[in-house]
Amino acid sequence: MAKQDDKFTFEATVVEALPNAMFKVRLPNEQKTEVLAYVSGKMRMNWIRILPGDTVTVEISPYDLTKARITYRH
C-alpha cells in the first residue's frame, strides 16, 4: 500500500497537450526536465480544462521519475 508521503510534489508548467488527456510538463529544476503527465481522476470527473502554458501541481512517484499525475491547476 502506497502512502501519501511517498510522492514528490512539484509545481510545473504544461508545455504540450497530447491525445488521451496526457501532457508534457516542464519541472522547475535547472535541467528543465520534461515528463509525461496524466490527469487525475477527480480532475477528469469535474471536467477541469488544462491548456499549454498553465501552471499545475504534479505528483511523481519515486519508482518511475518519467511519469507524473496532475492533481491541481493554478
Stockholm file with secondary structure:
# STOCKHOLM 1.0

chainA/1-74         MAKQDDKFTFEATVVEALPNAMFKVRLPNEQKTEVLAYVSGKMRMNWIRILPGDTVTVEISPYDLTKARITYRH
#=GR chainA/1-74 SS CCCGGGSEEEEEEEEEEETTTEEEEECSSTTCCEEEEEECHHHHHTTCCCCTTCEEEEEECSSCTTEEEEEEEC
#=GC SS_cons        CCCGGGSEEEEEEEEEEETTTEEEEECSSTTCCEEEEEECHHHHHTTCCCCTTCEEEEEECSSCTTEEEEEEEC
//
